[in-house]
Amino acid sequence: LPFNEDRNMKCSDHNEPIKVYCETCQELICRDCTISQRHQNHKYKLVTECYPDHHQEIEANLTTVKKKVADINTAVTNLITRERDVTKQGEDVKKQIHTQSQLIINLVQQSQRHLTQQVDIA
């Protein structure tokens, strides 16, 4: 959308419509600001003149930002998938530990029964 001067943007210092862009300060100002001490000897452009340049720059930056957002979303999705995989692997390891522990306990109990039987026979 092209810049619309009818947006009722007013200067906070002079309560005048914003119509000028101070290139030195990189801020929107009113015509009264151009003669003020604060903006003396600065470079100016009418907002309607500088809008296309800044609009193109913003669009280019927006494209870059959108790509970065997509890359970040992909990275987050990959991290979530990796977290699920690691959690599942952790659960699998716990099950293996439990299974192996039970096998060892059973072997020890069998050995205990066998040794106890041998003592009873002797």
Order of alpha helices (4+ residues) and beta strands (2+ residues): beta-beta-beta-alpha
